[in-house]
Amino acid sequence: MCFDFPGCGLSEGEYISLGWFERDDLMVLVDYMRANRNANTIGLWGRSMGAVTCLLHGDRDPSIAGMVLDSPFSNLKKLVNELAKRHTKVPGFLLSAALWSVKRSIKSKAGFDLEKLSPIDHMKECFIPALFATGINDDFIEPHHTSELHEVYAGDKNLI
């Protein structure tokens, strides 16, 4: 089964949460597949936000057979800081103030805290066999994010 998360692709929705609420959507989908499609073996594949979603769900559902994780970020705050430094010339103190404002706005409008969107915090509790993938020349989510996740991941793992 292939699908778009709310707010992505062809799906309706006002906000995306970069994996935070999407992990609950994934849980509903997995439960549906097991209950209505007789799917006993389920593997997950996600790219970027989808990979983060798989990681945030993986420590809650050890019955997933395997995951392919293409270019997940290790920590959203870290990613945002890297992107801002790479693509703007905003001084650090102004960037921090802007991020605080964005964080507050997202918390009030979308109901989640950007600071808690940290897949790396879930790695020690996830034992699903996983294939981590990254592109050497990826200039959006740099390869070190995937490498950091792979390094601390508790389950069987490979990195390409």
N, CA and C atoms as an extended XYZ file, in Angstrom:
480
Properties=species:S:1:pos:R:3:atomname:S:1:resname:S:1:resid:I:1 pbc="F F F"
N         0.858       -1.168        0.000 N   MET     1
C         0.000        0.000        0.000 CA  MET     1
C         0.901        1.227        0.000 C   MET     1
N         0.521        2.207       -0.758 N   CYS     2
C         1.248        3.468       -0.833 CA  CYS     2
C         0.249        4.581       -0.551 C   CYS     2
N         0.648        5.575        0.202 N   PHE     3
C        -0.275        6.651        0.559 CA  PHE     3
C         0.480        7.951        0.778 C   PHE     3
N        -0.251        9.042        0.792 N   ASP     4
C         0.285       10.359        1.134 CA  ASP     4
C        -0.199       10.717        2.533 C   ASP     4
N         0.690       11.258        3.349 N   PHE     5
C         0.274       11.766        4.642 CA  PHE     5
C        -0.611       12.993        4.446 C   PHE     5
N        -1.460       13.313        5.430 N   PRO     6
C        -2.262       14.546        5.339 CA  PRO     6
C        -1.369       15.767        5.107 C   PRO     6
N        -1.812       16.622        4.201 N   GLY     7
C        -1.048       17.827        3.877 CA  GLY     7
C         0.063       17.596        2.873 C   GLY     7
N         0.192       16.375        2.366 N   CYS     8
C         1.253       16.037        1.416 CA  CYS     8
C         0.645       15.417        0.154 C   CYS     8
N         1.337       15.578       -0.953 N   GLY     9
C         0.897       14.942       -2.190 CA  GLY     9
C        -0.534       15.287       -2.528 C   GLY     9
N        -1.355       14.255       -2.720 N   LEU    10
C        -2.751       14.440       -3.087 CA  LEU    10
C        -3.693       14.452       -1.885 C   LEU    10
N        -3.155       14.314       -0.685 N   SER    11
C        -4.003       14.279        0.510 CA  SER    11
C        -4.331       15.685        0.994 C   SER    11
N        -5.532       15.808        1.527 N   GLU    12
C        -5.943       17.080        2.112 CA  GLU    12
C        -5.295       17.241        3.476 C   GLU    12
N        -5.313       18.443        3.957 N   GLY    13
C        -4.774       18.724        5.290 CA  GLY    13
C        -4.085       20.063        5.292 C   GLY    13
N        -4.180       20.732        6.403 N   GLU    14
C        -3.630       22.078        6.500 CA  GLU    14
C        -2.169       22.087        6.936 C   GLU    14
N        -1.783       21.139        7.794 N   TYR    15
C        -0.438       21.140        8.355 CA  TYR    15
C         0.215       19.779        8.201 C   TYR    15
N         1.529       19.801        8.122 N   ILE    16
C         2.321       18.588        8.294 CA  ILE    16
C         3.159       18.810        9.550 C   ILE    16
N         3.508       17.728       10.210 N   SER    17
C         4.278       17.864       11.443 CA  SER    17
C         5.641       17.181       11.332 C   SER    17
N         6.045       16.872       10.111 N   LEU    18
C         7.352       16.285        9.828 CA  LEU    18
C         7.602       14.979       10.576 C   LEU    18
N         6.537       14.263       10.863 N   GLY    19
C         6.645       12.951       11.491 CA  GLY    19
C         5.956       12.833       12.829 C   GLY    19
N         5.769       13.952       13.517 N   TRP    20
C         5.224       13.915       14.880 CA  TRP    20
C         3.827       13.300       14.927 C   TRP    20
N         2.866       13.864       14.201 N   PHE    21
C         1.512       13.308       14.163 CA  PHE    21
C         1.390       12.215       13.108 C   PHE    21
N         2.241       12.255       12.097 N   GLU    22
C         2.191       11.247       11.037 CA  GLU    22
C         2.469        9.852       11.586 C   GLU    22
N         3.215        9.752       12.672 N   ARG    23
C         3.456        8.430       13.267 CA  ARG    23
C         2.149        7.799       13.748 C   ARG    23
N         1.209        8.624       14.205 N   ASP    24
C        -0.097        8.102       14.614 CA  ASP    24
C        -0.911        7.667       13.394 C   ASP    24
N        -0.799        8.425       12.300 N   ASP    25
C        -1.446        8.019       11.047 CA  ASP    25
C        -0.887        6.682       10.577 C   ASP    25
N         0.419        6.516       10.688 N   LEU    26
C         1.056        5.261       10.285 CA  LEU    26
C         0.566        4.109       11.160 C   LEU    26
N         0.415        4.339       12.442 N   MET    27
C        -0.089        3.305       13.336 CA  MET    27
C        -1.494        2.856       12.919 C   MET    27
N        -2.349        3.813       12.573 N   VAL    28
C        -3.711        3.495       12.125 CA  VAL    28
C        -3.652        2.672       10.829 C   VAL    28
N        -2.781        3.063        9.915 N   LEU    29
C        -2.644        2.337        8.653 CA  LEU    29
C        -2.156        0.906        8.876 C   LEU    29
N        -1.163        0.737        9.722 N   VAL    30
C        -0.643       -0.603       10.022 CA  VAL    30
C        -1.737       -1.457       10.671 C   VAL    30
N        -2.468       -0.893       11.607 N   ASP    31
C        -3.569       -1.630       12.253 CA  ASP    31
C        -4.626       -2.024       11.224 C   ASP    31
N        -4.937       -1.105       10.304 N   TYR    32
C        -5.914       -1.398        9.248 CA  TYR    32
C        -5.424       -2.544        8.362 C   TYR    32
N        -4.173       -2.500        7.973 N   MET    33
C        -3.613       -3.556        7.107 CA  MET    33
C        -3.698       -4.917        7.796 C   MET    33
N        -3.417       -4.945        9.078 N   ARG    34
C        -3.457       -6.215        9.806 CA  ARG    34
C        -4.895       -6.713        9.969 C   ARG    34
N        -5.825       -5.820       10.264 N   ALA    35
C        -7.205       -6.211       10.543 CA  ALA    35
C        -8.020       -6.495        9.284 C   ALA    35
N        -7.779       -5.744        8.218 N   ASN    36
C        -8.656       -5.834        7.051 CA  ASN    36
C        -8.004       -6.401        5.801 C   ASN    36
N        -6.738       -6.523        5.788 N   ARG    37
C        -6.039       -7.016        4.603 CA  ARG    37
C        -5.239       -8.284        4.881 C   ARG    37
N        -5.397       -8.819        6.090 N   ASN    38
C        -4.668      -10.026        6.489 CA  ASN    38
C        -3.166       -9.909        6.241 C   ASN    38
N        -2.636       -8.753        6.478 N   ALA    39
C        -1.207       -8.523        6.289 CA  ALA    39
C        -0.480       -8.902        7.575 C   ALA    39
N         0.187      -10.027        7.538 N   ASN    40
C         0.921      -10.483        8.717 CA  ASN    40
C         2.339       -9.925        8.764 C   ASN    40
N         2.918       -9.702        7.600 N   THR    41
C         4.272       -9.188        7.522 CA  THR    41
C         4.218       -7.812        6.880 C   THR    41
N         4.658       -6.818        7.612 N   ILE    42
C         4.613       -5.444        7.121 CA  ILE    42
C         6.007       -4.841        7.195 C   ILE    42
N         6.421       -4.279        6.080 N   GLY    43
C         7.667       -3.524        6.007 CA  GLY    43
C         7.327       -2.070        5.729 C   GLY    43
N         8.174       -1.191        6.173 N   LEU    44
C         7.952        0.238        5.972 CA  LEU    44
C         9.093        0.825        5.154 C   LEU    44
N         8.744        1.704        4.232 N   TRP    45
C         9.729        2.466        3.482 CA  TRP    45
C         9.344        3.923        3.561 C   TRP    45
N        10.284        4.756        3.917 N   GLY    46
C        10.014        6.182        3.976 CA  GLY    46
C        11.211        6.980        3.536 C   GLY    46
N        10.914        8.116        2.931 N   ARG    47
C        11.950        9.034        2.484 CA  ARG    47
C        11.776       10.364        3.210 C   ARG    47
N        12.844       10.876        3.771 N   SER    48
C        12.851       12.151        4.470 CA  SER    48
C        11.832       12.139        5.616 C   SER    48
N        10.738       12.907        5.514 N   MET    49
C         9.732       12.912        6.577 CA  MET    49
C         9.146       11.513        6.774 C   MET    49
N         8.973       10.771        5.704 N   GLY    50
C         8.449        9.407        5.821 CA  GLY    50
C         9.383        8.501        6.591 C   GLY    50
N        10.687        8.674        6.383 N   ALA    51
C        11.668        7.882        7.138 CA  ALA    51
C        11.650        8.259        8.613 C   ALA    51
N        11.522        9.550        8.888 N   VAL    52
C        11.414       10.006       10.276 CA  VAL    52
C        10.164        9.409       10.917 C   VAL    52
N         9.064        9.404       10.181 N   THR    53
C         7.812        8.833       10.689 CA  THR    53
C         7.994        7.366       11.041 C   THR    53
N         8.652        6.618       10.164 N   CYS    54
C         8.918        5.197       10.445 CA  CYS    54
C         9.720        5.039       11.729 C   CYS    54
N        10.741        5.865       11.897 N   LEU    55
C        11.567        5.780       13.103 CA  LEU    55
C        10.786        6.137       14.366 C   LEU    55
N         9.921        7.139       14.266 N   LEU    56
C         9.129        7.530       15.434 CA  LEU    56
C         8.070        6.486       15.771 C   LEU    56
N         7.664        5.690       14.789 N   HIS    57
C         6.691        4.620       15.029 CA  HIS    57
C         7.382        3.312       15.427 C   HIS    57
N         8.583        3.114       14.931 N   GLY    58
C         9.273        1.831       15.097 CA  GLY    58
C         9.480        1.384       16.526 C   GLY    58
N         9.722        2.310       17.432 N   ASP    59
C         9.938        1.889       18.814 CA  ASP    59
C         8.625        1.559       19.513 C   ASP    59
N         7.484        1.843       18.849 N   ARG    60
C         6.170        1.516       19.416 CA  ARG    60
C         5.621        0.205       18.880 C   ARG    60
N         6.142       -0.286       17.771 N   ASP    61
C         5.595       -1.485       17.130 CA  ASP    61
C         6.722       -2.410       16.676 C   ASP    61
N         7.239       -3.233       17.586 N   PRO    62
C         8.348       -4.117       17.236 CA  PRO    62
C         7.967       -5.251       16.277 C   PRO    62
N         6.683       -5.383       15.940 N   SER    63
C         6.273       -6.445       15.020 CA  SER    63
C         6.467       -6.076       13.548 C   SER    63
N         6.892       -4.844       13.261 N   ILE    64
C         7.216       -4.468       11.878 CA  ILE    64
C         8.399       -5.332       11.437 C   ILE    64
N         8.306       -5.895       10.219 N   ALA    65
C         9.315       -6.843        9.752 CA  ALA    65
C        10.637       -6.183        9.362 C   ALA    65
N        10.582       -4.957        8.866 N   GLY    66
C        11.799       -4.276        8.445 CA  GLY    66
C        11.463       -2.882        7.958 C   GLY    66
N        12.496       -2.040        7.884 N   MET    67
C        12.298       -0.662        7.435 CA  MET    67
C        13.420       -0.262        6.486 C   MET    67
N        13.055        0.510        5.471 N   VAL    68
C        14.022        1.175        4.602 CA  VAL    68
C        13.871        2.662        4.885 C   VAL    68
N        14.952        3.276        5.316 N   LEU    69
C        14.921        4.655        5.812 CA  LEU    69
C        15.842        5.522        4.960 C   LEU    69
N        15.246        6.246        4.031 N   ASP    70
C        15.989        7.047        3.070 CA  ASP    70
C        16.057        8.500        3.528 C   ASP    70
N        17.215        8.929        3.929 N   SER    71
C        17.511       10.325        4.274 CA  SER    71
C        16.679       10.912        5.410 C   SER    71
N        16.600       10.230        6.548 N   PRO    72
C        15.910       10.852        7.687 CA  PRO    72
C        16.818       11.880        8.364 C   PRO    72
N        16.205       12.861        9.021 N   PHE    73
C        17.007       13.783        9.833 CA  PHE    73
C        17.076       13.233       11.247 C   PHE    73
N        18.154       13.546       11.952 N   SER    74
C        18.338       13.024       13.307 CA  SER    74
C        17.635       13.879       14.357 C   SER    74
N        17.550       15.175       14.095 N   ASN    75
C        16.946       16.115       15.042 CA  ASN    75
C        16.508       17.342       14.246 C   ASN    75
N        15.253       17.730       14.367 N   LEU    76
C        14.729       18.831       13.555 CA  LEU    76
C        15.412       20.158       13.863 C   LEU    76
N        15.632       20.454       15.109 N   LYS    77
C        16.271       21.725       15.465 CA  LYS    77
C        17.658       21.815       14.837 C   LYS    77
N        18.385       20.725       14.884 N   LYS    78
C        19.716       20.675       14.276 CA  LYS    78
C        19.624       20.910       12.767 C   LYS    78
N        18.662       20.254       12.112 N   LEU    79
C        18.476       20.415       10.673 CA  LEU    79
C        18.138       21.863       10.318 C   LEU    79
N        17.215       22.464       11.051 N   VAL    80
C        16.804       23.842       10.773 CA  VAL    80
C        17.995       24.792       10.929 C   VAL    80
N        18.784       24.604       11.962 N   ASN    81
C        19.964       25.452       12.160 CA  ASN    81
C        20.962       25.295       11.012 C   ASN    81
N        21.176       24.062       10.564 N   GLU    82
C        22.100       23.823        9.453 CA  GLU    82
C        21.599       24.490        8.173 C   GLU    82
N        20.314       24.330        7.889 N   LEU    83
C        19.745       24.929        6.675 CA  LEU    83
C        19.816       26.450        6.724 C   LEU    83
N        19.524       27.023        7.874 N   ALA    84
C        19.567       28.474        8.012 CA  ALA    84
C        20.990       29.001        7.821 C   ALA    84
N        21.958       28.330        8.391 N   LYS    85
C        23.350       28.766        8.247 CA  LYS    85
C        23.823       28.635        6.806 C   LYS    85
N        23.370       27.590        6.128 N   ARG    86
C        23.795       27.328        4.762 CA  ARG    86
C        23.147       28.272        3.755 C   ARG    86
N        21.897       28.657        4.004 N   HIS    87
C        21.140       29.395        2.993 CA  HIS    87
C        20.826       30.847        3.355 C   HIS    87
N        21.269       31.303        4.523 N   THR    88
C        21.041       32.700        4.895 CA  THR    88
C        22.309       33.263        5.511 C   THR    88
N        22.311       34.557        5.680 N   LYS    89
C        23.439       35.214        6.352 CA  LYS    89
C        22.957       35.863        7.645 C   LYS    89
N        21.909       35.289        8.213 N   VAL    90
C        21.326       35.824        9.442 CA  VAL    90
C        22.250       35.486       10.618 C   VAL    90
N        22.589       36.473       11.451 N   PRO    91
C        23.419       36.202       12.634 CA  PRO    91
C        22.728       35.215       13.583 C   PRO    91
N        23.519       34.469       14.314 N   GLY    92
C        23.006       33.435       15.204 CA  GLY    92
C        21.958       33.902       16.189 C   GLY    92
N        22.165       35.079       16.793 N   PHE    93
C        21.202       35.552       17.791 CA  PHE    93
C        19.848       35.874       17.146 C   PHE    93
N        19.855       36.398       15.904 N   LEU    94
C        18.595       36.660       15.210 CA  LEU    94
C        17.919       35.355       14.790 C   LEU    94
N        18.732       34.408       14.379 N   LEU    95
C        18.197       33.096       14.005 CA  LEU    95
C        17.527       32.433       15.198 C   LEU    95
N        18.155       32.504       16.357 N   SER    96
C        17.564       31.916       17.561 CA  SER    96
C        16.228       32.565       17.900 C   SER    96
N        16.158       33.887       17.773 N   ALA    97
C        14.904       34.602       18.056 CA  ALA    97
C        13.821       34.214       17.049 C   ALA    97
N        14.202       34.105       15.788 N   ALA    98
C        13.234       33.714       14.753 CA  ALA    98
C        12.737       32.294       14.986 C   ALA    98
N        13.640       31.397       15.326 N   LEU    99
C        13.252       30.006       15.582 CA  LEU    99
C        12.327       29.913       16.800 C   LEU    99
N        12.591       30.706       17.818 N   TRP   100
C        11.727       30.713       18.995 CA  TRP   100
C        10.321       31.136       18.593 C   TRP   100
N        10.230       32.163       17.759 N   SER   101
C         8.935       32.657       17.300 CA  SER   101
C         8.202       31.612       16.458 C   SER   101
N         8.921       30.962       15.554 N   VAL   102
C         8.330       29.912       14.714 CA  VAL   102
C         7.873       28.747       15.585 C   VAL   102
N         8.707       28.360       16.526 N   LYS   103
C         8.364       27.257       17.435 CA  LYS   103
C         7.068       27.556       18.185 C   LYS   103
N         6.966       28.754       18.689 N   ARG   104
C         5.768       29.156       19.435 CA  ARG   104
C         4.525       29.149       18.537 C   ARG   104
N         4.663       29.650       17.338 N   SER   105
C         3.552       29.689       16.387 CA  SER   105
C         3.092       28.276       16.018 C   SER   105
N         4.041       27.383       15.756 N   ILE   106
C         3.704       26.003       15.400 CA  ILE   106
C         3.016       25.307       16.559 C   ILE   106
N         3.519       25.545       17.763 N   LYS   107
C         2.897       24.909       18.936 CA  LYS   107
C         1.449       25.373       19.095 C   LYS   107
N         1.176       26.652       18.858 N   SER   108
C        -0.188       27.148       19.037 CA  SER   108
C        -1.102       26.726       17.887 C   SER   108
N        -0.593       26.697       16.663 N   LYS   109
C        -1.440       26.375       15.506 CA  LYS   109
C        -1.551       24.880       15.224 C   LYS   109
N        -0.440       24.173       15.323 N   ALA   110
C        -0.436       22.763       14.942 CA  ALA   110
C        -0.389       21.819       16.139 C   ALA   110
N        -0.082       22.322       17.319 N   GLY   111
C        -0.165       21.520       18.526 CA  GLY   111
C         0.988       20.578       18.805 C   GLY   111
N         2.184       20.892       18.312 N   PHE   112
C         3.328       20.065       18.692 CA  PHE   112
C         4.563       20.944       18.852 C   PHE   112
N         5.530       20.422       19.586 N   ASP   113
C         6.734       21.163       19.935 CA  ASP   113
C         7.886       20.713       19.041 C   ASP   113
N         8.416       21.636       18.255 N   LEU   114
C         9.541       21.325       17.365 CA  LEU   114
C        10.726       20.731       18.108 C   LEU   114
N        10.925       21.141       19.341 N   GLU   115
C        12.065       20.661       20.132 CA  GLU   115
C        12.001       19.148       20.374 C   GLU   115
N        10.796       18.600       20.370 N   LYS   116
C        10.628       17.172       20.663 CA  LYS   116
C        10.732       16.295       19.425 C   LYS   116
N        10.882       16.907       18.263 N   LEU   117
C        10.975       16.145       17.026 CA  LEU   117
C        12.432       15.732       16.808 C   LEU   117
N        12.797       14.660       17.492 N   SER   118
C        14.177       14.206       17.535 CA  SER   118
C        14.228       12.684       17.394 C   SER   118
N        14.220       12.189       16.157 N   PRO   119
C        14.239       10.736       15.946 CA  PRO   119
C        15.397       10.030       16.647 C   PRO   119
N        16.515       10.705       16.792 N   ILE   120
C        17.669       10.053       17.412 CA  ILE   120
C        17.373        9.616       18.846 C   ILE   120
N        16.411       10.277       19.487 N   ASP   121
C        16.033        9.913       20.853 CA  ASP   121
C        15.261        8.595       20.912 C   ASP   121
N        14.836        8.072       19.769 N   HIS   122
C        14.053        6.832       19.717 CA  HIS   122
C        14.889        5.625       19.295 C   HIS   122
N        16.143        5.820       18.945 N   MET   123
C        16.953        4.754       18.353 CA  MET   123
C        17.308        3.622       19.311 C   MET   123
N        17.473        3.911       20.564 N   LYS   124
C        17.884        2.869       21.510 CA  LYS   124
C        16.756        1.913       21.867 C   LYS   124
N        15.529        2.256       21.472 N   GLU   125
C        14.361        1.427       21.773 CA  GLU   125
C        13.789        0.753       20.534 C   GLU   125
N        14.479        0.856       19.413 N   CYS   126
C        13.960        0.310       18.155 CA  CYS   126
C        14.855       -0.845       17.698 C   CYS   126
N        14.237       -2.024       17.520 N   PHE   127
C        14.992       -3.228       17.186 CA  PHE   127
C        14.587       -3.845       15.847 C   PHE   127
N        13.810       -3.146       15.057 N   ILE   128
C        13.367       -3.627       13.750 CA  ILE   128
C        14.554       -3.592       12.790 C   ILE   128
N        14.794       -4.666       12.027 N   PRO   129
C        15.877       -4.610       11.037 CA  PRO   129
C        15.684       -3.407       10.111 C   PRO   129
N        16.766       -2.658        9.881 N   ALA   130
C        16.640       -1.413        9.130 CA  ALA   130
C        17.786       -1.229        8.146 C   ALA   130
N        17.418       -0.723        6.973 N   LEU   131
C        18.388       -0.305        5.976 CA  LEU   131
C        18.330        1.218        5.916 C   LEU   131
N        19.416        1.856        6.302 N   PHE   132
C        19.525        3.311        6.249 CA  PHE   132
C        20.193        3.675        4.928 C   PHE   132
N        19.652        4.701        4.262 N   ALA   133
C        20.217        5.143        2.991 CA  ALA   133
C        20.347        6.653        2.993 C   ALA   133
N        21.404        7.129        2.359 N   THR   134
C        21.616        8.570        2.226 CA  THR   134
C        22.378        8.842        0.944 C   THR   134
N        22.239       10.055        0.442 N   GLY   135
C        22.972       10.461       -0.747 CA  GLY   135
C        24.179       11.291       -0.354 C   GLY   135
N        25.333       10.928       -0.854 N   ILE   136
C        26.572       11.631       -0.503 CA  ILE   136
C        26.460       13.123       -0.797 C   ILE   136
N        25.769       13.470       -1.872 N   ASN   137
C        25.666       14.876       -2.269 CA  ASN   137
C        24.359       15.530       -1.834 C   ASN   137
N        23.630       14.908       -0.919 N   ASP   138
C        22.372       15.487       -0.445 CA  ASP   138
C        22.689       16.788        0.277 C   ASP   138
N        22.153       17.898       -0.222 N   ASP   139
C        22.440       19.179        0.413 CA  ASP   139
C        21.239       19.719        1.181 C   ASP   139
N        20.226       18.888        1.359 N   PHE   140
C        19.101       19.279        2.204 CA  PHE   140
C        19.230       18.603        3.561 C   PHE   140
N        19.141       17.289        3.578 N   ILE   141
C        19.423       16.533        4.810 CA  ILE   141
C        20.777       15.883        4.603 C   ILE   141
N        21.787       16.479        5.174 N   GLU   142
C        23.147       16.008        4.950 CA  GLU   142
C        23.331       14.581        5.465 C   GLU   142
N        24.229       13.831        4.827 N   PRO   143
C        24.429       12.421        5.175 CA  PRO   143
C        24.763       12.157        6.645 C   PRO   143
N        25.349       13.121        7.340 N   HIS   144
C        25.725       12.869        8.737 CA  HIS   144
C        24.494       12.587        9.605 C   HIS   144
N        23.308       13.105        9.242 N   HIS   145
C        22.094       12.807       10.000 CA  HIS   145
C        21.815       11.308        9.970 C   HIS   145
N        21.843       10.731        8.777 N   THR   146
C        21.583        9.293        8.626 CA  THR   146
C        22.663        8.480        9.328 C   THR   146
N        23.910        8.903        9.196 N   SER   147
C        25.015        8.191        9.856 CA  SER   147
C        24.869        8.200       11.376 C   SER   147
N        24.472        9.349       11.929 N   GLU   148
C        24.283        9.448       13.378 CA  GLU   148
C        23.170        8.518       13.848 C   GLU   148
N        22.067        8.476       13.100 N   LEU   149
C        20.960        7.584       13.452 CA  LEU   149
C        21.410        6.131       13.381 C   LEU   149
N        22.087        5.778       12.299 N   HIS   150
C        22.573        4.406       12.113 CA  HIS   150
C        23.498        3.996       13.253 C   HIS   150
N        24.366        4.894       13.657 N   GLU   151
C        25.350        4.586       14.688 CA  GLU   151
C        24.712        4.172       16.018 C   GLU   151
N        23.619        4.822       16.417 N   VAL   152
C        23.012        4.530       17.718 CA  VAL   152
C        21.802        3.608       17.631 C   VAL   152
N        21.418        3.192       16.430 N   TYR   153
C        20.248        2.336       16.249 CA  TYR   153
C        20.480        0.995       16.931 C   TYR   153
N        19.487        0.512       17.673 N   ALA   154
C        19.650       -0.699       18.482 CA  ALA   154
C        19.494       -1.992       17.691 C   ALA   154
N        18.700       -1.983       16.636 N   GLY   155
C        18.417       -3.212       15.892 CA  GLY   155
C        19.460       -3.547       14.845 C   GLY   155
N        19.226       -4.681       14.134 N   ASP   156
C        20.073       -5.019       13.004 CA  ASP   156
C        19.970       -3.897       11.987 C   ASP   156
N        21.110       -3.544       11.400 N   LYS   157
C        21.122       -2.356       10.554 CA  LYS   157
C        22.199       -2.430        9.497 C   LYS   157
N        21.955       -1.730        8.409 N   ASN   158
C        22.940       -1.517        7.357 CA  ASN   158
C        22.829       -0.072        6.907 C   ASN   158
N        23.914        0.458        6.379 N   LEU   159
C        23.941        1.834        5.884 CA  LEU   159
C        24.522        1.840        4.487 C   LEU   159
N        23.765        2.442        3.565 N   ILE   160
C        24.283        2.601        2.200 CA  ILE   160
C        24.179        4.054        1.805 C   ILE   160
